[in-house]
Amino acid sequence: MNKENSSTLYSSAKKVMPGGVNSPVRAFNAVGGEPLFIKSGKGSQIIDVDGNKFIDYVASWGPLIFGHAHPRVVEAIIRQAELGTSYGASTELEIELAEKVVSAFPSVEIVRMVNSGTEAVMSALRLARGITGRDKIVKFEGCYHGHGDSLLVKAGSGLASLGIPECPGIVSSLAEKTLNLSYNDVEGVRDLFQREGKDIAALIVEPIAGNMGVIPPSPGFLQALRDETKKAGALLIFDEVISGLRVSLGGAQKLFGITPDITCMGKIIGGGLPVGAYGGSKEVMGHISPVGSIYQAGTLSGNPLAMAAGNVILDLLSEPQVYELLEEKSKKLCDGFEKNTQELGVSAQFTRVGSMFSMFFTDQQITNFESVKTCDTNFFKSYFNALLEEGIYIAPSQFEAGFMSAIHSDKEIDQTIDANLKALKVASR
Ligand SMILES: *Cc1c(COP(=O)(O)O)cnc(C)c1O
């Protein structure tokens, strides 16, 4: 594969940006290569600056559930751009998107738009701390909730890929307020709440973990979180930045029938533009200014371009059979992968909820971050690079999820399964 132009751009990029990138995992550090620079994307494929074409399962790390440059999204953005890109004042588009979010998510009556998932989570924590008058936050090891200070403790893929255990620069008195537990460990949760429940403002969880690879919640896990937080007077925050519109129109909370107090959203909700959101009941969200006294603001929040794109995506997701189609395509792909590993005798574990999936190179059952850490990352590295040579683009880390779009064709999926077999053979050598 010719990477000459990407390589030249990477040299220039490194001179003016940290590591040449604006988000760390993009730098391909975990797979020992140089990052590709992308020129364009259309549907399920991207093309780099050397003209190499890839079938894309990164989907901009999740948002692009209908692929790149969907004609209706592009049209909506252009139409709005001609009318202006930002006013710092209210628009009808914001109401439309808020109404769609409220009708989709069972626990959300009121929603506030922000500009990223990180911002949504940071605001949700402030809200929970403000309401309860408590400081402590409980999270799970390997879950990622954006790069806010309170949550950048044992925080999943980005840091794991780069081998960073703890992040310098976080005030220790704040980090101390973050309590970490092991994902799916109900006993651990009960013990902690018994000891410290009265000091806990909120427990935050990815109801389907997606940032240490995909790990579904064990039966009863989410219900236990709901029960324990309720008993302690703490808030339950579902970080549905990935799962929100990925596994159902209404997220994991709808799929599993558990009602959180606050829901964080992002990624798909902005249709590929920068958006985050957080929402909950009228009562909970009534504490946010200007109604309540907990302050949170944003110059570009509810940005018209992003709202226009988000509205199209929610409309597309409301059409019949979308999630059935996503399920069917994803199952076909993962079944094909599994068959390949069995044929070659490669140790691998498969996890999937709808169109988010992982293949872990380990013989351990995957239930939490401890088990994820048993993966053979050298094997992944060879596999990743061989797959790239075959024209398949997956996230450059064992600890990231794969994402199917609604427009990957059967032919592309078959092509991917063939490429997977070849890449597994290369990595097995
Ligand atoms: C991506 C992600 C975030 C952070 O969102 P950004 O838009 O990158 O700030 C937060 N939580 C989860 C679960 C995510 O996957």
The ligand as a Tripos MOL2 file, in Angstrom:
@<TRIPOS>MOLECULE
LIG
   15    15     1     0     0
SMALL
NO_CHARGES

@<TRIPOS>ATOM
      1 C1        -16.8600    9.1720   23.0780 C.3       1 LIG1
      2 C2        -17.3970    9.0600   24.4300 C.ar      1 LIG1
      3 C3        -17.4300   10.1630   25.3130 C.ar      1 LIG1
      4 C4        -16.7860   11.4770   24.9760 C.3       1 LIG1
      5 O1        -17.3800   12.1040   23.9060 O.3       1 LIG1
      6 P1        -16.5280   13.2120   23.1080 P.3       1 LIG1
      7 O2        -17.5120   13.7480   22.1230 O.co2     1 LIG1
      8 O3        -15.3690   12.5010   22.5030 O.co2     1 LIG1
      9 O4        -16.1080   14.2270   24.0980 O.co2     1 LIG1
     10 C5        -18.0590   10.0010   26.5300 C.ar      1 LIG1
     11 N1        -18.6110    8.8420   26.8880 N.ar      1 LIG1
     12 C6        -18.5930    7.7640   26.0840 C.ar      1 LIG1
     13 C7        -19.2690    6.5160   26.5110 C.3       1 LIG1
     14 C8        -17.9660    7.8360   24.8310 C.ar      1 LIG1
     15 O5        -17.9070    6.7550   24.0620 O.3       1 LIG1
@<TRIPOS>BOND
     1     1     2 1
     2     2     3 ar
     3     2    14 ar
     4     3     4 1
     5     3    10 ar
     6     4     5 1
     7     5     6 1
     8     6     7 2
     9     6     8 1
    10     6     9 1
    11    10    11 ar
    12    11    12 ar
    13    12    13 1
    14    12    14 ar
    15    14    15 1
@<TRIPOS>SUBSTRUCTURE
     1 LIG1         1 GROUP 0 **** ****
